[in-house]
């Protein structure tokens, strides 16, 4: 009797595990697509950042120099 109950419990555990595995297998393709898209976006962002760093900087504005003051 004990073995029969244990066998039934193990069969139920197996069914539950198989159902969980089926659910994860359904999610897997979506996660793979998402990871690929994010990888492409990251690559594009890095390329944009690198190209932005190659822009030459203009020198900052200087204040006009005033002639020295004359002493009286």
Residue pairs with C-beta under 8 A, 6 or more apart in sequence:
none
